[in-house]
């Protein structure tokens, strides 16, 4: 799986501490090494439907996947 920086990707699992859920689209902005040699991390920027940046979160690379043509975007209200 090739993940390109500054492209939209999908979360494949929930990130409850950030009020994000599997299926949410985010933008991959960087990769970071784990401080103790664990799984590489991905820095993600979260945008609302108006294109405004609302959060930056870090997750393991295994928590994201590239988008595919058979996926349909949806809209939900982000819990606060």
C-alpha positions as CSV (number, residue, x, y, z in Angstrom):
1,X,0.0,0.0,0.0
2,X,1.4,3.3,-1.1
3,X,0.3,6.4,0.8
4,X,1.2,9.8,-0.6
5,X,1.6,12.9,1.4
6,X,-1.0,15.7,1.1
7,X,-3.6,13.3,-0.3
8,X,-6.9,12.3,1.3
9,X,-7.0,8.9,3.0
10,X,-9.6,7.1,5.1
11,X,-9.5,6.1,8.7
12,X,-10.0,2.3,9.0
13,X,-10.6,2.4,12.7
14,X,-12.1,4.7,15.3
15,X,-10.0,7.4,17.0
16,X,-12.4,8.1,19.9
17,X,-10.0,10.6,21.7
18,X,-10.3,12.8,18.6
19,X,-14.0,12.1,17.9
20,X,-13.1,10.5,14.6
21,X,-14.5,7.3,13.2
22,X,-13.6,4.6,10.6
23,X,-14.6,6.0,7.2
24,X,-13.7,9.6,8.0
25,X,-11.6,11.2,5.3
26,X,-8.5,13.1,6.4
27,X,-5.3,14.4,4.8
28,X,-2.0,12.7,5.4
29,X,0.6,15.4,6.1
30,X,3.6,13.5,7.5
31,X,5.1,10.2,8.7
32,X,6.8,10.0,12.0
33,X,8.9,7.3,13.6
34,X,7.8,5.7,16.9
35,X,10.1,6.9,19.7
36,X,10.8,3.3,20.9
37,X,10.8,1.5,17.6
38,X,7.1,0.6,17.4
39,X,4.8,1.1,14.4
40,X,5.4,4.2,12.3
41,X,2.9,7.0,12.8
42,X,0.9,9.2,10.5
43,X,0.2,12.9,11.1
44,X,-3.3,13.7,9.8
45,X,-5.1,17.0,9.2
46,X,-8.8,17.0,9.7
47,X,-11.0,19.3,7.6
48,X,-14.7,20.1,7.9
49,X,-16.9,20.0,4.7
50,X,-16.2,23.7,4.1
51,X,-12.4,22.9,3.8
52,X,-11.5,24.5,7.1
53,X,-8.8,22.8,9.1
54,X,-10.2,21.7,12.5
55,X,-7.7,19.3,14.0
56,X,-4.3,17.6,13.6
57,X,-4.0,14.1,15.0
58,X,-1.4,11.3,15.0
59,X,-2.3,7.6,14.5
60,X,-0.5,4.4,13.6
61,X,0.0,4.0,9.8
62,X,-2.2,0.9,10.1
63,X,-5.2,3.1,11.0
64,X,-5.4,4.7,7.5
65,X,-5.9,3.4,3.9
66,X,-5.9,5.1,0.5
67,X,-9.3,6.0,-1.0
68,X,-10.7,3.9,-3.7
69,X,-13.2,4.5,-6.5
70,X,-15.9,2.3,-4.9
71,X,-16.2,4.5,-1.8
72,X,-18.9,7.1,-1.3
73,X,-18.2,10.1,1.0
74,X,-20.8,10.9,3.7
75,X,-21.5,13.8,6.1
76,X,-21.8,13.6,9.9
77,X,-21.7,16.1,12.7
78,X,-18.5,15.9,14.7
79,X,-19.2,15.3,18.4
80,X,-17.6,17.9,20.7
